[in-house]
Amino acid sequence: MATSYNNIRALYELQDDYENTLLQHNKSIEIKLWVFKCDHPLVADSYHNIGRVCTAQGKHEEALKQYQKSLEINMRVYGQDHPMVADSKLNMGQIYESRNEKDMECGLFLECQRSRSPATVIR
C-alpha cells in the first residue's frame, strides 16, 4: 500500500501539485511507521522526501524539521559517516544558506563533506 501511495505521489510531484504530493507522502509514511516502526531507512527516506517537497514550497521551517527527523534515524541506523546522513545535512545546509545563516550552514557543509569523502564511503 505504501508503495502505491508513493507512486501516486510521484505523479502529483511531476505536476508540481505539492499539496497532493504531501498528502500521498503522509499516507505512505503512516503505513511505514505502522509496519517498520520509527527507526527504519524507509521511514527516514519518507521524512527526507517530505522535506524536499516542503523546500520546493518555500516552507523552510517544516523542511528543516523533516530533514532533522530523517537525519536522526539515519544516524541511528547507519552512523554519522554515511552518505544518507550527508544528504540530510546537505539539504539542511542549503536551507540555512538561503536564509544567510552562515554558522549553521558552514557547520553542516563541513560535516557533509567529511561524510562524502572517499575514505568513508560504504562499499
Secondary structure, 3 states (H helix, E strand, C coil): CHHHHHHHHHHHHHCCCHHHHHHHHHHHHHHHHHHHCCCCHHHHHHHHHHHHHHHHHCCHHHHHHHHHHHHHHHHHHHCCCCHHHHHHHHHHHHHHHHCCCHHHHHHHHHHHHHHCCHHHCCC
